Amino acid sequence: MKILVYSFNDKLGDGLQKVSFLQKLKKIYPNASITYTTTQTTTLKKVLYPLLKDVVDEFIEENFIRSSVFDLLKKNKIFEKKYFDLIIDLQKVVTRTLNLKRISHNKFFSTSANFFFSDIKNNQNLDFKGIYIERFYYNILSLITNKKIKKIEDINIPFYQTPKINDQKKTKIIGIAPGAGNSIREWGFKNYIEVAKELKANDYQVYFFLGPYEKKYLKICKSFDFECPEWNGGKMISNNILFIMNLAKQVDCLLCNDGGTSWIFEFAGVKTFKIFGVTNERKFARPEYCKTIQVKDYGYNSLQSFPISLYQEELNKYLRTLW
């Protein structure tokens, strides 16, 4: 059996949200050859590949499946001689769906245009709008298998040796990830420093998790005696996703923005306290793992205008539920 899974583009968070879906798909069809394809690029091919080593057999990026109606008149040479028993469309833009469906296949699945182009219909009346994205993917599996799959499985994370963050027993370890890949989704590094200082004064062990774009904060963290466990001698110890996820497991709670690091920790089984401003907290917070603050619910129009004092108040309420 040959299966083609299509997505438009995957950044780090987008890719992580699809890992449990792809791992489950392989469990359902263990002998299937799975091809994963994107119009642009996908972090699943390189950064997240250690999580999909025995799951996805082939990646095809930049596949010319675009939203242009003129592409419907052209041959897609990448897929011209390929055939798939099942094609799964993970996006909803109609013109892309039409271009995807031109690939030779037996069965085609898509939620686009309310399942109009899909051979498999929503006969279970499952939700596909305004829901948590991982649930969206598992609902697809429910329809494909004609069996309702209620439980979203944790992703399988192979073991990877990491340094021990803290040797003390009964220590409350808080991680802080100030980045988000886009400044519009960042609450502000200075704000997190102030929160970290308050937590440290209350006997929490606080560590900063900085990505390559946050390297500029290393010296500042050090000046306040905050360690950055992903770094050593001004360089990242490892870029391997398994290193980062196994390191994350040592943390009790992560304070973060809506960025890729938050997803790494949530999928590693770590609780997060995540602040939102421009993105939808219903779609981009992992249920049971994420406590959210939507600044608009408090009357603030921008993420950056949310006050430290109010953040600390809500954070302290949440931390009391953990310990």
C-alpha positions as CSV (number, residue, x, y, z in Angstrom):
1,M,0.0,0.0,0.0
2,K,1.3,3.5,-0.9
3,I,0.1,6.5,1.0
4,L,0.7,10.2,0.1
5,V,0.3,12.8,2.9
6,Y,0.2,16.5,1.8
7,S,0.7,19.7,3.8
8,F,1.5,23.1,2.5
9,N,4.4,23.9,4.8
10,D,5.8,22.9,8.2
11,K,7.7,25.0,10.6
12,L,8.9,23.4,13.9
13,G,5.5,23.6,15.7
14,D,3.6,22.6,12.6
15,G,5.8,19.5,12.2
16,L,5.6,18.4,15.8
17,Q,1.8,18.6,15.7
18,K,1.9,16.0,12.9
19,V,4.3,13.5,14.4
20,S,1.7,11.7,16.5
21,F,-0.6,11.6,13.5
22,L,2.1,10.1,11.3
23,Q,3.2,7.6,13.9
24,K,-0.4,6.5,14.4
25,L,-0.9,6.2,10.6
26,K,2.1,3.8,10.4
27,K,0.6,1.7,13.3
28,I,-2.7,1.4,11.4
29,Y,-0.9,0.6,8.1
30,P,2.4,-1.0,9.3
31,N,3.3,-2.4,5.8
32,A,2.5,0.8,4.0
33,S,5.0,3.0,2.2
34,I,4.3,6.6,3.3
35,T,5.4,9.6,1.3
36,Y,5.1,13.1,2.8
37,T,5.0,16.0,0.5
38,T,4.8,19.8,0.9
39,T,4.4,22.8,-1.4
40,Q,7.2,24.6,0.4
41,T,9.4,22.8,3.0
42,T,9.0,20.7,6.1
43,T,10.9,20.4,9.4
44,L,9.8,16.7,9.4
45,K,12.5,15.9,6.8
46,K,15.5,17.0,8.8
47,V,15.0,18.6,12.2
48,L,12.2,16.2,13.3
49,Y,13.2,13.2,11.3
50,P,14.6,11.2,14.3
51,L,11.0,11.0,15.5
52,L,9.9,9.6,12.1
53,K,12.9,7.4,11.1
54,D,10.8,4.2,10.8
55,V,7.6,6.0,9.8
56,V,8.0,8.1,6.6
57,D,9.7,6.5,3.7
58,E,10.0,9.4,1.4
59,F,9.9,13.2,1.5
60,I,9.0,15.4,-1.5
61,E,9.4,19.2,-0.9
62,E,8.6,22.0,-3.3
63,N,6.1,19.8,-5.2
64,F,4.4,22.6,-7.3
65,I,1.0,21.9,-5.7
66,R,0.0,25.5,-5.5
67,S,-3.1,27.6,-5.2
68,S,-2.8,28.8,-8.8
69,V,-5.7,27.8,-11.2
70,F,-3.2,27.9,-14.0
71,D,-1.4,24.9,-12.5
72,L,-4.5,22.8,-13.2
73,L,-3.5,23.1,-16.9
74,K,0.1,22.0,-16.4
75,K,1.5,18.5,-15.8
76,N,3.2,18.0,-12.5
77,K,6.3,16.1,-13.5
78,I,7.2,15.2,-9.9
79,F,4.1,12.9,-9.6
80,E,3.6,12.1,-13.3
81,K,4.6,8.5,-13.0
82,K,3.5,7.9,-9.4
83,Y,0.4,6.2,-8.1
84,F,-1.0,6.1,-4.5
85,D,-3.6,3.9,-2.9
86,L,-4.5,6.7,-0.6
87,I,-3.9,10.5,-0.7
88,I,-4.5,12.5,2.5
89,D,-4.9,16.2,2.2
90,L,-4.1,18.0,5.5
91,Q,-5.0,21.5,4.3
92,K,-8.2,23.2,3.1
93,V,-7.4,25.6,0.2
94,V,-9.6,24.4,-2.7
95,T,-7.2,25.1,-5.6
96,R,-4.4,23.2,-3.9
97,T,-6.8,20.3,-3.2
98,L,-7.7,20.3,-6.9
99,N,-4.0,20.2,-8.0
100,L,-3.4,17.4,-5.4
101,K,-6.3,15.3,-6.6
102,R,-4.8,15.2,-10.2
103,I,-2.1,12.8,-8.9
104,S,-3.0,9.2,-9.8
105,H,-4.7,7.4,-6.9
106,N,-7.4,5.0,-5.7
107,K,-8.9,6.9,-2.7
108,F,-8.6,10.6,-1.9
109,F,-9.3,12.3,1.4
110,S,-9.8,16.0,2.0
111,T,-11.8,18.2,4.3
112,S,-11.6,21.0,1.7
113,A,-15.0,22.6,0.7
114,N,-16.7,20.5,3.4
115,F,-15.5,17.2,1.9
116,F,-16.8,17.9,-1.6
117,F,-13.7,16.5,-3.3
118,S,-13.2,13.6,-0.8
119,D,-14.0,10.0,-1.6
120,I,-14.3,9.5,2.2
121,K,-17.1,11.6,3.7
122,N,-17.7,12.8,7.3
123,N,-20.2,10.0,8.1
124,Q,-19.3,10.3,11.8
125,N,-20.1,14.0,12.0
126,L,-16.8,14.8,13.5
127,D,-15.6,18.4,14.1
128,F,-13.0,19.9,11.8
129,K,-13.4,23.6,12.5
130,G,-12.0,25.6,15.4
131,I,-10.5,22.6,17.1
132,Y,-7.1,21.7,18.5
133,I,-5.0,20.8,15.4
134,E,-3.8,17.4,16.7
135,R,-7.5,16.5,17.2
136,F,-8.1,17.6,13.6
137,Y,-5.5,15.1,12.4
138,Y,-6.9,12.2,14.5
139,N,-10.4,12.9,13.3
140,I,-9.0,12.3,9.8
141,L,-7.7,8.9,11.0
142,S,-11.1,8.1,12.4
143,L,-12.8,8.7,9.1
144,I,-10.1,6.8,7.0
145,T,-10.4,3.8,9.3
146,N,-14.1,4.1,9.8
147,K,-13.4,3.8,13.5
148,K,-13.6,6.6,16.0
149,I,-10.2,7.2,17.6
150,K,-10.7,9.1,20.8
151,K,-7.3,9.0,22.4
152,I,-4.5,11.1,20.9
153,E,-1.4,9.1,21.6
154,D,1.8,10.6,23.0
155,I,4.6,10.6,20.5
156,N,7.3,8.0,20.8
157,I,10.6,9.8,21.8
158,P,13.7,7.6,21.6
159,F,16.2,8.0,24.4
160,Y,19.1,10.3,24.0
161,Q,21.8,11.0,26.5
162,T,21.7,14.5,28.0
163,P,23.5,16.3,30.9
164,K,21.6,16.4,34.2
165,I,20.2,19.8,34.8
166,N,19.9,19.6,38.6
167,D,21.2,17.0,41.1
168,Q,19.0,18.2,44.0
169,K,16.1,16.1,45.1
170,K,12.6,17.6,45.4
171,T,13.6,20.7,43.4
172,K,11.0,22.7,41.5
173,I,12.5,23.3,38.1
174,I,11.1,26.0,35.9
175,G,12.2,26.5,32.3
176,I,11.8,29.8,30.4
177,A,11.8,30.0,26.6
178,P,11.6,33.7,25.6
179,G,11.7,33.2,21.9
180,A,9.0,32.4,19.3
181,G,10.5,32.7,15.9
182,N,8.7,35.9,15.3
183,S,8.9,39.0,17.5
184,I,5.1,39.7,17.2
185,R,4.5,36.5,19.2
186,E,7.1,37.3,21.9
187,W,6.1,38.8,25.3
188,G,9.6,40.2,25.8
189,F,12.9,38.9,27.2
190,K,13.2,41.6,29.8
191,N,9.8,40.6,31.1
192,Y,10.9,37.0,31.5
193,I,14.0,38.1,33.3
194,E,11.9,39.9,35.9
195,V,9.7,36.9,36.3
196,A,12.7,34.6,36.6
197,K,14.2,36.8,39.4
198,E,10.9,36.6,41.4
199,L,10.8,32.8,40.9
200,K,14.4,32.4,42.0
201,A,13.6,34.5,45.2
202,N,10.9,32.0,45.9
203,D,13.2,29.0,45.8
204,Y,12.5,27.8,42.3
205,Q,15.3,26.5,40.1
206,V,15.1,28.6,36.9
207,Y,16.7,27.8,33.5
208,F,16.5,29.6,30.2
209,F,16.1,27.6,27.0
210,L,17.4,29.7,24.1
211,G,17.4,28.8,20.4
212,P,20.0,30.0,18.0
213,Y,18.2,33.3,17.4
214,E,18.3,34.0,21.2
215,K,22.1,33.5,21.5
216,K,22.4,37.3,22.2
217,Y,20.7,36.7,25.6
218,L,23.3,34.3,26.8
219,K,25.5,36.9,28.6
220,I,22.5,38.6,30.1
221,C,21.3,35.3,31.5
222,K,24.7,34.6,32.9
223,S,24.9,38.0,34.5
224,F,21.7,37.1,36.6
225,D,23.2,33.7,37.3
226,F,20.6,31.8,35.1
227,E,22.0,28.8,33.3
228,C,21.1,27.9,29.7
229,P,21.4,24.0,29.6
230,E,21.3,23.8,25.8
231,W,24.5,25.8,25.5
232,N,28.2,25.3,26.5
233,G,31.0,27.7,25.7
234,G,28.8,29.9,23.6
235,K,27.7,27.1,21.3
236,M,24.7,24.8,21.3
237,I,25.5,21.4,22.6
238,S,23.4,19.6,20.0
239,N,20.7,20.4,17.4
240,N,19.3,16.9,17.6
241,I,15.6,17.1,18.4
242,L,16.0,14.0,20.6
243,F,18.6,15.8,22.7
244,I,16.3,18.8,23.2
245,M,13.2,16.7,24.0
246,N,15.1,14.4,26.5
247,L,16.6,17.5,28.1
248,A,13.1,19.0,28.4
249,K,11.8,16.0,30.3
250,Q,13.9,17.2,33.3
251,V,11.8,20.4,33.6
252,D,8.6,20.6,35.6
253,C,7.0,23.6,33.8
254,L,8.0,25.8,30.9
255,L,7.0,29.5,30.7
256,C,6.8,30.5,27.0
257,N,5.3,32.2,24.1
258,D,3.5,30.5,21.2
259,G,6.6,29.2,19.5
260,G,8.3,26.0,18.5
261,T,10.1,25.5,21.8
262,S,6.7,25.4,23.6
263,W,5.6,22.5,21.4
264,I,8.9,20.6,22.0
265,F,8.2,20.7,25.7
266,E,4.5,19.9,25.5
267,F,5.2,16.9,23.3
268,A,7.9,15.8,25.7
269,G,5.2,15.6,28.3
270,V,6.1,18.9,30.1
271,K,3.5,21.4,31.4
272,T,3.6,24.8,29.8
273,F,2.4,28.2,30.8
274,K,1.9,29.9,27.4
275,I,1.0,33.5,26.7
276,F,-0.9,34.4,23.5
277,G,-1.7,37.6,21.7
278,V,-2.0,37.2,17.9
279,T,-2.6,33.4,17.6
280,N,-5.5,31.2,18.6
281,E,-5.0,29.6,22.0
282,R,-7.7,27.0,21.3
283,K,-5.8,25.6,18.2
284,F,-2.2,26.0,19.4
285,A,-2.2,24.8,23.0
286,R,-1.9,21.1,23.7
287,P,-4.8,19.9,25.9
288,E,-3.9,18.8,29.4
289,Y,-0.3,20.1,28.9
290,C,-0.8,23.8,28.4
291,K,-2.2,26.6,30.6
292,T,-2.9,29.6,28.4
293,I,-3.1,33.4,28.9
294,Q,-4.9,35.2,26.0
295,V,-4.1,38.8,26.6
296,K,-7.2,40.0,24.8
297,D,-9.3,38.3,27.5
298,Y,-7.8,40.7,30.0
299,G,-8.5,43.8,27.8
300,Y,-5.0,44.2,26.2
301,N,-4.6,44.6,22.5
302,S,-1.0,43.6,22.2
303,L,1.1,40.8,23.8
304,Q,3.8,43.3,24.7
305,S,1.5,45.5,26.7
306,F,0.5,42.7,29.1
307,P,1.9,43.7,32.6
308,I,4.4,41.7,34.5
309,S,2.4,42.0,37.7
310,L,-0.7,40.4,36.2
311,Y,1.4,37.7,34.5
312,Q,3.0,36.8,37.9
313,E,-0.4,36.7,39.6
314,E,-1.8,34.2,37.0
315,L,1.4,32.2,37.1
316,N,1.4,31.8,40.8
317,K,-2.2,30.6,40.7
318,Y,-1.1,28.0,38.1
319,L,2.0,26.9,39.9
320,R,0.0,26.2,43.1
321,T,-2.0,23.6,41.1
322,L,1.3,21.8,40.2
323,W,2.8,21.6,43.7
